[in-house]
Amino acid sequence: MKYIGETPAANFHAGNKARADVDRIFQNRGYQLVENFYETQFKSIGEKISYIIDPRTWLKIFRTLQTQNQNLAMQFPTYSNSLVRWTMNRVLKQNRTLIVVHDVDALRDFSAANSIDQINSATLAIVHNSKMKSELESLGVQIPMIELDLFDYLLDKIPKIERHKSSEIVFAGNLGKSEFLKQNLALNFQLYGIGWDKNFNESYNYYGSFPPDEIPFKLKGSFGLIWDGDSIETCAGSFGKYLRFNNPHKFSLYIASGLPTITWRHAAIADFILRNEIGFVVDSLHEIPRVIENISDDQYSRFLKNLEELQLKVTHGFFTNSALDRAEEILGG
């Protein structure tokens, strides 16, 4: 099996962690690297021209396009410049290609037809869960799809944080796009990530942003929240709708940190949380204080106990490796 790598621009972004972990698992399985591309963010037309006329750019493109009729793995979508995207789309069609899906614009009402056509150009896809699979089928995806269930969160050491039931709720991620935080909400938030805004409630505790490999050891609180959109009554808008289909990477972060999770009742991950008894679901953020008050210490201890096996699995790559095992069987090794 061969693979094409893509290194995103460096920042404290959990999405970069997800892609880096998949590449690391490819390597650990002995997949042969064809070429690795780096996300380029041109600051001027001069930088763009320099990139295009650089012989090293075209050598990487040429080497990649030489890959044909192979079992090939790559991650989807591609975030690099248009030249790399063209190359990836071309090589995707000329091989038996497995794509590991991170995001689908069609499920966020962006460029719907284009993303569906790209997925159908592959041979096989690993998608987040059964709800994403069903929705993609209804939008026209025709290739076989394997359900991942949960993104892994590779760590060399497992966080061991002593937790007890309390009203402290962790919310980690891009705070800038989490508009609901600007509303007057009586929750004991412990916030982590980029995008802190002075308009947030003054009672919230903000701890800063940390690299993805450090933050699982930093999260202080009793529950992690997964919520999106600008409403506290429901998960609304494009980002809220997307929760119906995706597995947010922060869910894997919370599990890696041994943190029980709260989410919207209609989120795709709600079934996973309830089935594994690692947290609870709500229709509205207003419900959270009452639900926490009714959770006994014994029930909270069960949440923590049930998280132990999942914590071990996500930090060691269990879910990605299991999906790749199934993919290799379909592709023929």
N, C-alpha and C positions, 0 to 999 in steps of 0.2 A: 504494500500500500504506500502511495506517495501522498504528500500534502503540500499545500501552499500556505505560507504564514503571512500574517499581516500584523505589524506592531503599531498600535494607536499612538497618538501624541501623548506624551507623558503628562499626567495630572492626577489629582486625588479623586479619580472617578472609578466607581465600582465596575462599570461596564468594561473598562480596560482589564480588570482582574478576571472577568469571565472569559474573555477572549484569550488572555495569556494562559489561563489554566487549561483551556482546551488544547492550545498548542503544546503545552507541557505534557499533557496526556498523550497526544499524538507521538511526541518524542519518546516517551516512556514505553510506548507500545512498539517502538522500532520503525515507525513510519519514516520514509525517506523524504527529506526536505527538497523540494524542487527549487523554490526561491522564496525569500522573505521580503515583503514590501513594507515600507514605513509610511505611515500617514503623513502626508505633506500639507502644510498649511502655508500657502504662499502669502507673503506680506506685501508683495509688489509685483508688477508685471515683469520686472527684471528678474526676480527670483524664478518666476514661472518659465521665462524664456531660457534661463540658465539650466533649469531642470530638463527642459525638452531637448536642448542641444547637447547635453552631457552624454558622452558615449556609454557611460556606465548605466544610464537609464535604459538605453536601447539594448544593451547586452542582457539586462535582467528580463526585459520584455521578450527578447528573442529566445532565451533559455526556457522561459515559461511556455511560450507558444509551441516549442518543440515537443512538449509533452502531449502525446496522443495515444488513444486506445489503452489507457492505463486505468487502474483503480485509483481514484484520486479523491482526497478529502480537502475541503476548504470551509471556511466560516462565512456566514451570510447574515447581513449584507456586507458589501465592501465599502469602506469609508474613505478610501484613498482618492486621489484625483481622477479625473475622467479618463486619462490614458490607462491607468491601472484598472479601472472599472471595465473599460473596453476589453482589456487583455483577459481579465477574470471571466467575463461573460463568454469570450471566445473559447477559452480553454475548458470552461464548464461544459460546453456542448460537444467537445471533441474527445471526451473521456467518459468512463463510467464513474460519474462524480457523485460523491456523498456531500451534502451540505449540512452543516450544523447551524440551525437557525437561531439567531439571537433576537432579532426584531423583524416585524413584517409591517411595512408602511400601509398595506391594504387594510390592516386591522386598526389603524389609527387614522383612516380616511385620508392618507397621503399617497399619491401616485399608485392607486390601486392596481390598475391593469398591468403596469410595468413590473411591479414586484411579483405578481402572480405568474407572469410570463417567464421571469427569471427563475423562479422556483421550478416551473415545469420543464425548464431546460436541463435540470439536473436529473440524475437517475434515481436518487433516493434522498430523503430528507429526515433529519432528526428534529422534531418540533417539541415544544414545551410540554404539552399535555393533551388529553383527549379532547378538551373543548377547543383548543387551537386547531387540532387536526380536523375536527368536524366543521369548524367555521371555514378553514381553508378549502376543504372539499366543496363546501357550498359556494365558494367564490371561484371555483374552477380548477383547483390544483388536482392533477390526475396521477402524479407519481406516488409510489408507496411512501408512507410516513411512519416513523418510529417515535413513540412517546418517550421523552426523557424523564418526566416526572419531577425532577428537581435539578437545578444547576449545582454543580459541585463548587466548593470553596477551599481550594488546596492550601493547607498550612503544614509547616514542618513540626509544629507543636500544637497540641489541642488546648484551647483556653480552659482554665479551671477557675471559674468565678463563683464565689458563694452567693447564692441568690435566695431571697425570701419574699413572700408575697407583700406587696405594697402598692401604692397608687402611682409609683414612678413609671412613666411610659417613655421608652426610647423611640425616637424617630431619627433615622439616619438616611442620608442621601443628598440629592440636590434640593436644598431648602428653597432656592429661588423659584422653582416651578411648583412648589407646594403651597398654593394660594390659600388653602384652608387654614394655614397657620396664622394668617393675618386676621382671622375672625376672633371674636371674643369667646374663648372656649375655656371652661374651667377644668383643665386637665393639667396634671403635673408632668409636663414634657421635659425630657432630657434630649437636647438636640445636638446632632453631629453632622458635619458636612459643609459643603460650599454653599454660598448664597444667603448667608445670614442677613436679615433685613431689620433695620431699626423699627419697622412698623409691626414686628412681631410682638406678641404679648410680653410685657416686661417680667412677668412671673415665670416665663420659660427659662430653663437653664441651658446655656449654650457652651459646649466644650471644645468647639473648634473642629477642624478637619484633619484627618490622618490618612496616611497611605493605606491601601486596602489590606496589606498583610499585617498592619498594626491595629486597625480599628476593632477587630474581634476581641482584643484584649482590653479595650478601653470602655466598652459599653456598660454604663452603670444604670441599673433599673431592674424592674421585675417583668415587664412585657415589652415587646417590640411591636410597633404599629406599622402596618402597610395600608396606606390610604392615598388617594390621588384626586386631583381636581380642585375646584374652588369652593365646594360646598361641604358643610359638616353634617348635612342631612343624608347625603348619599354620595357615591363617587360619580361625578358628572363630567361632561365634556369628553374630548378625544382621549385624554390620559385616563380618565375614569372608566370610559368604555373599554379601554385596552386591558384593564385589570380583569375583565371577564374572560380573557383568553391567555394572558401571559403569566409566566413565573418570574416575578421580580427578583433580581439578583440580591436585593436586600433581604429577601426571605432566607436565602442561603447564608447570608451574613449572620442573621439572627440565630439560625440553627448552629452555625459554626461557633457562635459565641455562647451557646447553651441558653438561649433566651426564648421563652414562650411567646407566641405571636398572636396579635389581634388583627383581624382584617374585615373587610366588607363581606357581607353574607353572599353576595353574588360574584365575588372574585373567583377566578379559576382555582386558586390555591385553597379556597375555603374547605373543599372536600378533603384535601390532604391534611389540613390542620385538624379537622374533626375526626377523621378516620384514625389518625395517629395519636389523638388526644395530647396535642402540644400547644393548646391555646384555645381561643374562642372567637366567634364571629358576631358582628352586629350589623344592623341596618343603618344606624346613625351613630355618630361619635358621642351624642348625648347619653347613649346607653352604657358607655364604658364604666363610669363610676359605680353604677348599680350592680353591674355584672361582677366587677372585681370584689365589691363588698360581699357578694354572695358566694364567692369561691372560698372554700375552706383551705386551711393550711395543708391538709392531707391531699386535697385535689391539686393544689399547686405543686406539691412534692411529686405527684404522679406526672404532671407535665414535665418536670425536670428529669424524672427517671426515664420517661419515654423519649426525651431528647437525646439521651446518652448515645444510643445506637445510631441515630441519625447524624449526630455530631461526628461520630467516628467515620461514618460513610461519606459525608460531604467533604470532610477534610482529607480523605484519601482517594477521592475520585471514583467512588463506587457507581454513581448514576451514569456518568459519561462513559465509563468503561463498559457497563452493562449494555448501553445503547450501541456502542461501537461493536461489541461482540455480535449483536443481532444484525448490524449493518454488514459486517464482514461475511456473515453467513449468506446474506442475500446477494452480495456482490461476488461472492466466490473466493474469499480469502484476501 
